Amino acid sequence: MESLIKQFRLCLSKVARKLEKQEEELKESSMQLWYQQIGDSLLAISPPLKRGSSEEIITNIYTNAEEMVPLNPKLDSRDNAQLYFKKAKRSGKGELINQKKVEMTRSEMQSFRDIEKQIGEYSKDHDPDNADKLQQRLSEFLSEYLPNLDQVKEKTPYRHYQTEGWDIYVGKTDSQNDELSTRFAAPSDIWFHVAGHAGSHVIIRRTRDKEMPPQNILEQAAAISVWFSKAKHCTYTEVHYTEARYVHKRRGAPAGQVMLDRYKTIRVSPKSPQELFKTPFLE
């Protein structure tokens, strides 16, 4: 049962990331009118803006509103206008296609959420009848979702710890941190990283309908993130934590570097897994 649930959550995380990317693409493609307006507004500027600025406040000639507009610093305002016209052209072609993609993935996501709810109910009562039904549904669902389920092997190369019913995963390298944070983590998982120092990314597995981990579990995960960081020898260190849905990878960013939309901070001392857990490491 547990292996099926883990495989299901890996698939759920993948679909959630796909939906997030598609929604961003849909938002981008729906901006055709704005791109056209900004292109025309940039052409209307006389004399043209010189090169060197990555953003400028300009007046939208259609709305008379002042707007902060991103620019390519290697180009003047006229050449930037041409870039916006190209974006407008691409947006017009892609909006309908992206809308259909989002609708299909949202429908797919709903199927995952229905099963996720059933997993949550099973976690609460552990009723044998519910367990049998859940196992059958997971097997059927995954056999359809993954054509060669028997040949698919779950790859979790991260450090893995369990405590009080919570699973904690820790990246070992920068590339693993990327994988852990942007692909392996589900949107509702809790993500940790020591503030101001290089170190491992850490997540606590959490289904969407499950309450936040208690304070002692948060502190343990935070303490581990300090232990596996350059702040290991500090007496106390601040750790940022947030839901994985608020962790994003900027295009072109180095491995292991992410951006946070929002986060909270917890202050802890570093503690080794051997100090915290009876069973320090799980395969």
C-alpha positions as CSV (number, residue, x, y, z in Angstrom):
1,M,0.0,0.0,0.0
2,E,2.7,2.5,1.0
3,S,4.6,2.0,-2.2
4,L,1.4,2.7,-4.2
5,I,0.7,5.8,-2.2
6,K,4.3,7.0,-2.8
7,Q,4.1,6.4,-6.5
8,F,0.7,8.2,-6.6
9,R,2.2,11.2,-4.9
10,L,5.1,11.3,-7.3
11,C,2.6,11.4,-10.2
12,L,0.5,14.0,-8.4
13,S,3.5,16.2,-8.0
14,K,4.3,15.9,-11.6
15,V,0.8,16.8,-12.7
16,A,0.6,19.7,-10.3
17,R,3.8,21.2,-11.8
18,K,2.6,20.6,-15.3
19,L,-0.7,22.5,-14.5
20,E,1.2,25.3,-12.9
21,K,3.4,25.7,-16.0
22,Q,0.4,25.5,-18.3
23,E,-1.5,28.2,-16.3
24,E,1.5,30.5,-16.6
25,E,1.7,29.9,-20.3
26,L,-2.1,30.6,-20.6
27,K,-1.7,33.8,-18.7
28,E,1.2,34.8,-21.0
29,S,-0.8,34.0,-24.1
30,S,-3.9,35.9,-22.9
31,M,-1.8,39.2,-22.8
32,Q,-2.0,39.8,-26.6
33,L,-3.9,43.1,-26.3
34,W,-1.5,44.4,-23.6
35,Y,1.6,43.5,-25.6
36,Q,0.2,45.3,-28.7
37,Q,-0.6,48.4,-26.6
38,I,2.9,48.5,-25.0
39,G,4.5,48.0,-28.5
40,D,2.6,51.0,-29.9
41,S,3.3,53.0,-26.7
42,L,7.0,52.4,-27.0
43,L,7.0,53.5,-30.7
44,A,5.2,56.7,-29.6
45,I,8.0,57.8,-27.4
46,S,10.1,60.6,-29.0
47,P,13.0,60.7,-28.9
48,P,13.3,56.9,-28.5
49,L,14.6,55.6,-25.1
50,K,18.3,54.7,-25.2
51,R,19.7,51.3,-24.5
52,G,20.7,50.2,-21.0
53,S,17.5,50.1,-19.0
54,S,15.9,46.8,-18.0
55,E,12.6,48.5,-17.2
56,E,11.0,51.9,-17.6
57,I,7.8,53.7,-16.6
58,I,5.9,54.6,-19.8
59,T,2.5,55.9,-20.6
60,N,0.1,53.4,-22.2
61,I,-1.3,55.5,-25.1
62,Y,-4.6,53.6,-25.0
63,T,-5.4,53.9,-21.3
64,N,-3.3,56.9,-20.4
65,A,-2.0,55.0,-17.4
66,E,1.6,54.9,-16.4
67,E,3.0,51.4,-16.3
68,M,6.3,49.8,-15.4
69,V,7.4,47.9,-18.5
70,P,10.2,45.3,-18.7
71,L,12.8,46.0,-21.5
72,N,15.7,44.3,-23.1
73,P,18.6,46.6,-22.0
74,K,20.5,45.8,-25.2
75,L,17.8,47.4,-27.3
76,D,16.4,50.9,-27.6
77,S,12.6,51.6,-27.2
78,R,11.8,51.0,-30.9
79,D,13.5,47.6,-31.0
80,N,11.8,46.7,-27.7
81,A,8.5,47.6,-29.4
82,Q,9.2,45.0,-32.1
83,L,9.7,42.4,-29.4
84,Y,6.4,43.2,-27.9
85,F,4.7,43.0,-31.3
86,K,6.2,39.5,-31.7
87,K,4.9,38.5,-28.3
88,A,1.5,39.7,-29.2
89,K,1.5,37.6,-32.4
90,R,2.6,34.5,-30.5
91,S,0.0,35.1,-27.8
92,G,-2.9,35.3,-30.3
93,K,-2.0,32.0,-31.8
94,G,-1.4,30.1,-28.5
95,E,-4.2,31.2,-26.3
96,L,-6.8,28.7,-27.5
97,I,-4.3,25.8,-27.5
98,N,-3.2,26.7,-24.0
99,Q,-6.8,27.0,-22.8
100,K,-7.5,23.4,-23.9
101,K,-4.3,22.1,-22.3
102,V,-5.2,23.7,-19.0
103,E,-8.8,22.3,-19.1
104,M,-7.5,18.8,-19.8
105,T,-4.9,19.0,-17.0
106,R,-7.4,20.4,-14.5
107,S,-9.7,17.5,-15.2
108,E,-6.8,15.1,-14.7
109,M,-5.9,16.9,-11.5
110,Q,-9.4,16.5,-10.2
111,S,-9.1,12.7,-10.5
112,F,-5.9,12.9,-8.5
113,R,-7.6,15.1,-5.8
114,D,-10.4,12.6,-5.4
115,I,-8.0,9.8,-4.7
116,E,-5.9,12.1,-2.5
117,K,-9.0,12.6,-0.4
118,Q,-9.5,8.9,-0.1
119,I,-5.9,8.5,1.0
120,G,-6.5,11.1,3.7
121,E,-9.6,9.2,5.0
122,Y,-7.6,6.0,5.1
123,S,-4.8,7.7,7.0
124,K,-7.2,8.7,9.7
125,D,-9.1,5.5,10.3
126,H,-7.0,2.6,8.8
127,D,-10.2,0.7,8.2
128,P,-9.4,-2.6,6.5
129,D,-12.3,-2.3,4.1
130,N,-11.2,1.2,3.1
131,A,-7.7,-0.1,2.7
132,D,-8.7,-2.8,0.3
133,K,-10.8,-0.3,-1.7
134,L,-8.0,2.2,-1.8
135,Q,-5.4,-0.3,-2.8
136,Q,-7.6,-1.5,-5.7
137,R,-8.4,2.0,-6.8
138,L,-4.7,3.1,-6.7
139,S,-3.6,0.0,-8.6
140,E,-6.3,0.6,-11.3
141,F,-5.6,4.3,-11.5
142,L,-1.8,4.0,-11.7
143,S,-2.0,1.1,-14.2
144,E,-3.9,3.5,-16.5
145,Y,-1.8,6.5,-15.8
146,L,1.5,4.7,-16.1
147,P,1.3,2.2,-19.0
148,N,4.2,0.1,-17.7
149,L,3.7,0.4,-13.9
150,D,5.5,-2.9,-13.1
151,Q,8.6,-1.6,-15.0
152,V,8.6,1.8,-13.3
153,K,10.8,2.0,-10.3
154,E,10.4,4.9,-7.9
155,K,13.6,6.9,-7.6
156,T,14.0,8.7,-4.3
157,P,17.7,9.2,-4.0
158,Y,17.3,11.7,-1.1
159,R,17.9,11.2,2.5
160,H,14.6,10.0,4.0
161,Y,13.5,10.1,7.6
162,Q,10.3,9.2,9.4
163,T,9.0,10.6,12.7
164,E,5.5,10.5,14.3
165,G,3.9,9.5,10.9
166,W,5.7,12.3,8.9
167,D,8.1,11.7,6.1
168,I,11.1,14.1,5.7
169,Y,13.3,14.2,2.6
170,V,16.6,15.9,2.3
171,G,18.5,16.7,-0.9
172,K,22.2,15.7,-1.1
173,T,23.5,17.9,-4.0
174,D,22.5,21.1,-5.8
175,S,20.9,19.1,-8.6
176,Q,19.0,16.9,-6.1
177,N,17.8,20.1,-4.4
178,D,16.4,21.2,-7.7
179,E,14.7,17.9,-8.3
180,L,13.4,17.7,-4.7
181,S,12.0,21.2,-4.7
182,T,10.6,21.5,-8.2
183,R,9.5,18.0,-9.2
184,F,9.4,15.6,-6.2
185,A,7.7,18.0,-3.8
186,A,3.9,18.2,-4.0
187,P,2.4,21.7,-3.7
188,S,1.2,21.2,-0.2
189,D,4.5,19.8,1.1
190,I,6.4,21.9,3.6
191,W,9.8,23.2,2.3
192,F,12.8,24.3,4.3
193,H,16.2,25.9,3.7
194,V,18.6,27.6,6.0
195,A,18.7,31.4,5.6
196,G,21.8,33.0,4.2
197,H,23.9,29.8,3.8
198,A,24.3,27.1,1.2
199,G,22.7,23.9,2.2
200,S,20.3,21.1,1.5
201,H,16.6,21.6,0.6
202,V,14.3,19.7,3.0
203,I,10.6,18.9,2.6
204,I,8.0,17.3,4.9
205,R,5.4,15.3,3.0
206,R,1.9,16.6,3.6
207,T,-1.4,16.0,1.7
208,R,-3.5,19.0,0.9
209,D,-6.3,18.1,3.3
210,K,-3.8,17.3,6.2
211,E,-3.1,19.9,8.9
212,M,0.2,21.6,9.2
213,P,2.9,19.5,11.0
214,P,3.1,20.3,14.7
215,Q,5.7,22.7,15.9
216,N,8.1,20.0,17.1
217,I,8.1,18.4,13.6
218,L,8.7,21.8,12.0
219,E,11.6,22.4,14.3
220,Q,13.1,18.9,13.6
221,A,13.0,19.5,9.8
222,A,14.5,22.9,10.3
223,A,17.3,21.6,12.5
224,I,18.1,19.0,9.9
225,S,18.3,21.7,7.2
226,V,20.9,23.5,9.3
227,W,22.8,20.3,10.0
228,F,23.2,19.7,6.2
229,S,24.3,23.3,5.5
230,K,27.3,25.6,5.8
231,A,25.7,26.9,9.1
232,K,26.2,23.5,10.7
233,H,28.6,24.9,13.3
234,C,26.4,27.9,14.3
235,T,24.7,27.9,17.7
236,Y,21.4,29.2,16.3
237,T,20.4,29.8,12.7
238,E,17.2,31.1,11.0
239,V,15.5,28.7,8.6
240,H,12.9,29.8,5.9
241,Y,9.9,27.5,5.5
242,T,6.9,27.6,3.3
243,E,4.5,25.3,1.3
244,A,6.2,23.9,-1.8
245,R,3.7,25.7,-4.0
246,Y,5.5,29.0,-3.2
247,V,8.9,27.7,-4.3
248,H,9.9,28.5,-7.9
249,K,12.9,28.0,-10.1
250,R,13.9,31.1,-12.1
251,R,14.9,30.2,-15.7
252,G,18.6,30.1,-16.0
253,A,19.3,30.1,-12.3
254,P,22.2,27.9,-11.0
255,A,21.4,24.5,-9.7
256,G,19.9,24.6,-6.2
257,Q,18.9,28.2,-6.4
258,V,15.1,28.9,-6.1
259,M,12.8,31.9,-5.4
260,L,10.1,32.1,-2.6
261,D,6.8,33.9,-3.1
262,R,6.3,33.9,0.7
263,Y,7.7,32.2,3.7
264,K,8.0,32.1,7.5
265,T,11.1,31.9,9.6
266,I,12.0,29.6,12.5
267,R,15.2,29.9,14.7
268,V,16.8,26.6,15.6
269,S,20.0,24.9,16.5
270,P,21.6,22.3,14.1
271,K,20.8,18.7,15.1
272,S,21.9,15.5,13.4
273,P,19.4,12.9,12.3
274,Q,21.0,10.4,14.6
275,E,20.2,12.7,17.5
276,L,16.6,13.2,16.4
277,F,15.5,9.8,15.1
278,K,15.6,6.2,16.3
279,T,15.7,5.1,12.7
280,P,18.0,7.7,11.1
281,F,17.8,6.7,7.4
282,L,15.3,4.8,5.3
283,E,16.0,3.5,1.8
